[in-house]
Amino acid sequence: MSDRLHEIIAQISVLHNDYIKDKKIDDADIIIDDLSTKDEDLKDHYLKLLLQYYFQQNDLKNVKKILLIGYKFDITFDDVQLAFCNINSGNENVIEFFDDSIVFVKDKNIKEPLHRIYDFYNSNESNKVNLEQAVDVIRKNRYICAFVYKHPELSFSEFFLNEDLLESLKRDLPYLLK
């Protein structure tokens, strides 16, 4: 790693901890303003990580602010699981907002995030109504469908199996099921 990258990582760590401590983390506009005085490479790296952080926190308001200035990140199933576990109201959540992206997430790390999502869903009886839409989005992912089909012994496989999608995969993408 280059010296500059090490420097950026260290600066990001300090910035992020300061933003959390000062409660500035709750408003992306304040952070974007503050970053306007920083080096462009630091700003770019931090805003990508901040977008991921807001996604994981299910902070849709701040996610939208970062998206509007042109940033994006590669969503993983760990990100989806963390966001899912931060859904606590009937308001639109980041999983619903990123519906199309979630449906196409391809990640080798599926088992643990799905297990955590399943456990969270089942241990939050009073919150299930708020989680249903997100579960429906997750069930539309072809890689999740293929994974749970190939692992019927897992406690959560039946819960995540999307029969309609499975039939489509058998017909159109059978290699995913091998």
Buried (B, 14 or more C-beta within 10 A) or exposed (E): EEEEEEEBBEBBEEBBEEBEEEEBBBBBEBBBEBBEEEEEEBBBBBBBBBBBBBBBBBBBEBBEBBBEEEBEBEBBBBBBBBBBBBBEEEEEBBBBBBBEBBBEBEBEEBBEBBBBBBEBBEEBEEBEEBBEBBBEBBBBBBBBBBBBBEEEEBEBBEBBBBEEBBEEBEEEEEEBBE
